[in-house]
Amino acid sequence: LAGFDPYIYLRDLFNSWETKPRTLSTKDLPQIGAICV
C-alpha cells in the first residue's frame, strides 16, 4: 500500500479508542493484516 504509514494509522486508531473505547472487531482485522503483509 503505497504511502501508507502504519504509525499514523495506529495513532489515529488509539485516538479513536480514547474517544470511543472498544475492543478489536472483525472488521479491524483485515486492516491490521494489511500492515503486516
N, C-alpha and C positions, 0 to 999 in steps of 0.2 A: 504494500500500500504506500505509494509514493507520497512523501511529505508528511507522513503520519508520525506524530510524536507521542509515544506511549506515556511519557512523563506528564505531558499536558492532559492526556486522556485520563490518567489516574488521578491527577489533581482535581480535574473537574468532577470525576466520579466521587471522590471523597467529599468535595464541596457539596454535591447533591445529597450525600448521605447525611451531612451535618444539618441540612435544611429539611430533609425528609428521610430519617433513618429507616433503613430496610435491609433485609438480607439479600444476598445474590439470588436472582431469579434465573430461570432457564433462558430467558431472552438475553441475559447478560453474557452467558457462556460463549456464544459464537464470537462476540466482540473481543472477549478476553483471549479466545483461541486464536484470533487473527493476530494478536500481539505476539503470541508465542511462535507462530509459524515463521 
